[in-house]
Amino acid sequence: MHEHPAPDGLRLPRRGFLTGVAALSALGGLRASAQEPGAAADPLALDGPLGIPGPYPGRVIEVRKPGMINNGVRDRAAIKGALDRGMAELTGADDAVSAWRSFFEPGDVVAIKMNPVGRPLANSSTELMLEIVEGLKSAGVKTRDMFVFERYRSEFLDAGMADGVPDGISWGGLTYGNDPSQLEIAWPDGDAVSGYDPDEYVSMNLIHKDHDPKDDRAFRSHLGTLITRKVNKVVLLPVLKDHGSAGITGALKNMSHGLVNNVARSHSSAEANVCNQFIPEVVSHPIIRKKCVLQIMDGIVGVYQGGPFARAENPHWTWENNALLLATDPVAMDRIEWDMIDAKRRQMGLAPVGAVGKLGIDAEREGFDMRQPQHVILSGYLGLGEYRPEKIDHRVVNA
């Protein structure tokens, strides 16, 4: 049974009402939390040494190392060298092991969030994932306490990511099977990764064009049970890419569209692109803020047009960039990514991502009314990180 919409238009499930744990964000979203009611009522209660924006707000380390990829072939040793240098530079530690130990310790249960959407040319690299596993092990995290995952199990498999996961580490997708509606939360035939938490979600007055406004599920995006109940920390591997609706897809969108269900409502038609609302709302959920402790952007291959995809028929829209970006602050990371993609677009004779769309420049090429990279700035307004370029400590180092 559900309550009728409240006077301000927000739909409050009766269960969430009775537990008294809803909280409104600055953008008007509702977060229900049965797991951590005090934290849900006051997101600041979850602030600590880790989480978003983390111990290094505004700091973005860009590690450049030629040879991480060459003519489509990745070199794990080169990737390890770049990752080790980046971890030490981010934390100020003397070595990579000390850097990993500043984030993780024995007893932690850690999820590694991959991004396979840019298959086959621009995925989160298996080689990078393997070195992150080694970093976690150096901090004392057991392989039995690690998960490697993506939102859709099918995409994880299609990208070949399962083949690279070491023995003893669970892997999979939050959505186990086919679900065009994106509304299903329970997967009885699922695995250790699959399923969404009925008590942890972000609600907003936004639905998919094909959903029924009388169905309360259409207004909610539930967090994966893996995130809410099984792990205490998440390492995320976004990819350096543009995006047809969000402008860019980086650390923020990897969380907003990778940790919850019912995400297509953020851009369900060419005329109704609302990534500027959806992305900051979801990332503001207190459990996401608490548990997403480290962002490692795979910039080994970049995508400047056609993202989030990087299909074999359009290899000219990608480039071998040979860089990793590391941060605890997803907003600062994405602000730097935005600049990097726009710089590449200028080099290739294309307009900035914020200027293109069916109502703007390159109308015949674009799929949505206008791209919305401003979600990065709006996320900054909500305290999720540093959005002002002059306040960002962007360090470019060579490994």
C-alpha atoms as one frame of an Amber mdcrd trajectory, in Angstrom:
protein
   0.000   0.000   0.000   1.261   3.464  -0.821   0.408   6.947   0.301  -1.040
   9.464  -2.111   1.475  12.028  -3.393   2.415  14.575  -0.791   1.437  18.204
  -1.372   4.811  18.990  -2.902   4.368  16.163  -5.416   6.791  13.701  -3.838
   5.565  10.112  -3.594   6.360   8.642  -0.202   6.012   4.865   0.222   4.126
   3.984   3.395   7.016   1.875   4.664   9.434   4.765   4.260   6.937   7.087
   5.938   6.541   4.837   8.941  10.273   4.428   9.437  10.697   8.178   9.308
  13.976   8.128   7.448  13.339  10.217   4.343  15.532  13.217   3.580  15.238
  15.877   0.928  18.274  16.982  -1.056  18.832  20.473  -2.385  17.334  19.386
  -5.693  14.144  18.054  -4.139  14.868  14.294  -4.200  13.812  11.859  -1.499
  16.093   9.236  -0.034  14.701   6.399   2.057  17.045   4.392   4.236  16.177
   1.563   6.571  19.809   0.495   6.833  21.202   3.680   8.357  18.265   5.850
   9.417  20.339   8.420  11.274  22.633   8.853   8.307  19.737   9.152   5.887
  18.174  11.868   8.000  21.464  13.737   8.060  23.936  12.930   5.259  26.650
  14.760   7.198  26.529  11.943   9.732  28.226   9.754   7.159  31.074  12.147
   6.519  34.366  10.717   7.661  37.945  10.282   6.524  36.815   8.429   3.380
  33.870   8.700   0.999  32.820  11.593  -1.240  34.550  14.015  -1.676  37.016
  12.169   0.504  40.343  13.055   2.081  41.625  14.839  -1.037  38.869  17.210
  -2.187  39.821  19.021  -5.371  42.881  16.850  -6.042  43.127  15.023  -9.374
  46.242  13.088 -10.359  46.732  12.506 -14.068  49.435   9.915 -14.698  50.724
   9.739 -18.248  52.718   6.721 -19.351  53.306   5.920 -23.028  52.972   2.245
 -23.715  49.976   1.439 -21.556  48.380   0.789 -24.922  49.971   0.572 -28.341
  47.975  -0.228 -31.466  45.160  -1.622 -29.369  47.340  -3.847 -27.160  47.443
  -3.039 -23.439  50.585  -3.602 -21.380  49.844  -4.657 -17.797  53.317  -3.810
 -16.530  53.017  -0.261 -17.854  49.549   0.066 -16.323  50.908  -1.114 -12.981
  53.659   1.496 -13.138  51.144   4.264 -13.811  48.769   3.082 -11.087  51.525
   2.788  -8.480  52.764   6.291  -9.260  49.253   7.694  -9.176  48.358   6.143
  -5.826  51.509   7.484  -4.203  50.995  10.938  -5.709  47.331  11.095  -4.682
  48.009  10.207  -1.052  51.501  11.581  -0.555  52.654   8.127   0.532  56.195
   6.902   0.030  55.053   3.911  -2.006  51.977   2.334  -3.559  51.451  -0.233
  -0.790  51.315   2.497   1.838  48.886   4.384  -0.370  46.543   1.397  -0.651
  46.714   0.888   3.111  45.528   4.452   3.658  42.196   3.463   2.083  41.802
  -0.234   2.886  42.529  -2.665   5.702  42.026  -6.320   6.597  38.345  -7.075
   7.073  37.136  -4.657   4.407  34.712  -6.033   1.838  35.316  -4.196  -1.411
  33.485  -3.934  -4.730  35.268  -2.908  -7.934  32.864  -1.174 -10.329  33.720
  -1.792 -13.967  32.332   0.023 -17.007  31.801  -2.166 -20.100  29.515   0.136
 -22.118  32.349   1.270 -24.413  33.113  -2.236 -25.595  35.037  -3.262 -27.580
  37.334  -0.217 -27.830  37.007   1.647 -24.528  36.123  -0.499 -21.506  37.478
  -0.421 -18.014  40.649  -2.388 -18.691  40.986  -5.884 -17.268  44.679  -5.179
 -16.696  43.795  -2.173 -14.545  41.256  -4.202 -12.576  43.867  -6.887 -11.912
  46.331  -4.339 -10.555  43.632  -2.887  -8.318  43.038  -6.398  -6.984  46.761
  -6.637  -6.232  46.644  -3.264  -4.504  43.751  -4.373  -2.316  45.582  -7.574
  -1.457  48.644  -5.551  -0.451  46.399  -3.718   2.032  45.234  -7.003   3.536
  41.884  -7.409   1.772  41.147 -11.080   1.057  40.057 -12.149  -2.425  36.993
 -13.782  -0.885  36.026 -10.280   0.270  36.174  -8.745  -3.219  33.527  -8.354
  -5.896  33.959  -7.197  -9.498  30.720  -5.999 -11.029  28.693  -3.887 -13.429
  25.024  -2.951 -13.460  24.078  -5.454 -16.172  25.426  -8.992 -15.980  24.897
  -9.377 -19.746  27.109  -6.383 -20.540  29.779  -7.656 -18.159  29.795 -10.960
 -20.017  29.600  -9.416 -23.484  32.684  -7.330 -22.725  34.602 -10.456 -21.710
  35.213  -9.074 -18.241  34.298 -12.289 -16.470  37.203 -14.047 -18.178  39.723
 -11.825 -16.411  38.412 -12.022 -12.845  40.797 -14.037 -10.648  39.606 -17.221
  -8.975  38.007 -16.660  -5.606  36.525 -13.251  -6.468  32.773 -13.002  -7.023
  31.625 -11.192 -10.151  28.409 -10.312 -11.925  25.783  -7.655 -12.487  23.241
  -5.960 -10.262  20.632  -6.826 -12.900  20.964 -10.543 -13.501  18.580 -11.089
 -16.409  16.693  -9.276 -19.126  14.609  -6.377 -17.781  13.647  -3.786 -20.406
  11.569  -1.925 -17.800  14.559  -1.485 -15.457  12.072  -1.699 -12.562  12.675
  -5.226 -11.268  14.621  -5.402  -8.022  14.560  -9.100  -7.048  16.380 -11.778
  -9.028  15.648 -15.201  -7.494  17.953 -16.918  -9.984  20.721 -14.423  -9.373
  24.125 -14.680  -7.784  26.093 -13.018  -5.009  26.058  -9.692  -6.884  22.517
  -9.388  -8.242  19.504  -7.603  -6.804  18.376  -4.203  -5.592  17.562  -3.098
  -2.060  13.830  -2.438  -1.516  14.640  -0.054   1.342  17.391   2.051  -0.245
  16.482   4.257  -3.171  16.387   7.733  -4.628  12.964   9.073  -5.544  12.281
  12.077  -7.758   9.456  13.437  -9.869  10.875  11.995 -13.037   9.700   8.944
 -14.968  10.469   7.188 -18.221   8.238   8.182 -21.118   6.883   4.619 -21.317
   6.211   4.137 -17.612   2.895   4.540 -15.813   2.789   7.539 -13.448   0.410
   5.516 -11.254   3.187   2.996 -10.631   5.265   4.201  -7.687   8.209   2.096
  -8.876   8.610   4.459 -11.821   9.670   7.263  -9.481  12.394   5.303  -7.665
  15.917   4.130  -8.390  16.975   1.427  -5.919  20.571   0.885  -4.897  22.114
  -2.502  -5.542  22.031  -4.824  -2.548  25.723  -5.436  -3.150  26.347  -1.785
  -2.277  23.928  -1.435   0.618  24.346  -4.760   2.420  27.457  -6.662   1.303
  30.404  -4.286   0.941  31.713  -1.413   2.971  33.863   0.213   0.264  33.755
   0.639  -3.507  36.533   1.375  -6.008  35.192   2.728  -9.292  36.717   2.520
 -12.755  35.015   5.073 -15.030  36.300   5.546 -18.575  37.324   8.775 -20.330
  34.357   9.286 -22.675  31.906  11.822 -24.006  28.179  11.109 -23.737  25.283
  11.992 -26.018  22.980  13.171 -23.239  25.184  13.875 -20.197  27.933  15.546
 -22.252  30.572  13.438 -20.560  30.367  10.172 -18.668  32.902   9.964 -15.878
  33.044   9.287 -12.167  29.665  10.824 -11.347  27.667   9.089 -14.055  29.433
   5.785 -13.382  27.826   5.954  -9.932  24.438   7.446 -10.812  23.836   5.033
 -13.669  25.874   2.084 -12.417  24.800   1.579  -8.804  21.000   1.835  -9.126
  18.142   0.610 -11.305  15.616   2.639 -13.355  18.216   4.913 -14.945  16.842
   5.257 -18.473  14.316   7.780 -17.166  17.156  10.297 -17.117  17.176  10.372
 -20.937  14.173   8.384 -22.118  13.579  10.502 -25.210  15.436  12.953 -27.396
  13.235  15.769 -26.095  13.478  14.998 -22.379  17.102  14.897 -21.293  17.371
  15.403 -17.549  20.808  14.084 -16.645  21.486  17.399 -14.930  18.884  16.426
 -12.325  19.290  12.676 -12.164  23.055  12.400 -11.723  23.472  14.764  -8.735
  20.350  13.346  -7.056  21.554   9.750  -7.130  25.149  10.427  -6.130  23.862
  12.432  -3.144  22.444   9.278  -1.561  24.298   8.955   1.770  25.296   5.316
   1.275  26.851   6.087  -2.114  28.643   9.069  -0.588  29.964   6.949   2.252
  31.111   3.832   0.410  32.552   5.155  -2.892  36.036   5.857  -1.586  38.313
   5.827  -4.652  37.942   6.795  -8.306  40.449   5.487 -10.853  39.536   6.665
 -14.329  40.691   4.500 -17.202  41.952   7.094 -19.654  44.102   4.637 -21.552
  41.702   5.000 -24.471  39.547   8.095 -24.738  36.274   8.654 -26.614  35.540
  12.177 -27.867  32.442  11.519 -29.988  29.791   8.804 -30.032  30.074   7.998
 -26.332  29.222   6.213 -24.159  29.848   3.698 -26.918  33.131   2.978 -28.675
  32.152   0.676 -31.472  34.457  -0.975 -33.934  32.801   0.800 -36.864  33.847
   4.209 -35.474  37.452   3.796 -34.301  38.228   7.358 -35.436  36.150   8.669
 -32.500  38.616   7.167 -30.026  42.271   7.869 -29.346  45.074   6.165 -27.435
  45.488   8.608 -24.572  47.748   6.541 -22.268  46.671   8.123 -18.998  45.042
   7.251 -15.679  43.265   9.763 -13.460  42.969   9.214  -9.708  40.865  11.070
  -7.136  38.587  10.736  -4.151  36.636  13.740  -5.460  34.420  12.688  -8.392
  33.391  16.242  -9.234  36.953  17.480  -9.624  37.817  14.386 -11.652  34.911
  14.967 -14.027  35.694  18.673 -14.347  39.166  17.716 -15.599  37.701  15.011
 -17.857  35.298  17.576 -19.332  38.218  19.843 -20.227  40.187  16.940 -21.705
  37.325  15.842 -23.943  36.577  19.379 -25.110  40.268  19.872 -25.911  40.276
  16.736 -28.023  37.061  17.799 -29.745  38.591  21.168 -30.624  41.593  19.362
 -32.048  39.258  17.256 -34.187  37.159  20.225 -35.336  34.103  19.555 -33.140
  32.177  21.933 -30.896  32.349  21.640 -27.072  30.067  19.054 -25.496  27.959
  21.744 -23.824  27.096  23.380 -27.147  25.823  20.419 -29.167  22.398  18.855
 -29.473  19.311  18.776 -31.619  18.568  22.308 -30.405  22.164  23.451 -30.721
  25.243  22.896 -32.862  25.574  19.710 -34.929  21.830  19.033 -34.705  21.929
  16.403 -37.439  24.637  14.437 -35.617  23.200  14.551 -32.092  20.630  12.300
 -30.431  19.274  14.502 -27.614  17.935  18.039 -27.324  21.085  19.367 -25.630
  23.935  17.639 -23.875  24.180  18.395 -20.149  27.737  18.356 -18.795  26.557
  20.930 -16.259  25.680  17.967 -14.031  29.286  18.255 -12.876  28.772  21.808
 -11.626  25.392  21.002 -10.062  27.012  18.105  -8.206  29.540  20.574  -6.876
  26.729  22.792  -5.626  25.513  19.832  -3.549  28.878  19.456  -1.854  29.917
  16.341  -3.748  33.252  17.841  -4.728  35.119  20.801  -6.186  33.774  22.121
  -9.492  35.726  25.377  -9.790  38.758  24.957 -12.074  40.806  27.482 -10.129
  40.289  25.435  -6.943  41.258  22.085  -8.448  44.730  20.708  -7.780  45.308
  18.968 -11.119  48.731  17.347 -11.162  50.073  15.824 -14.358  52.897  13.366
 -13.696  54.873  11.026 -15.920  55.411   7.452 -14.813
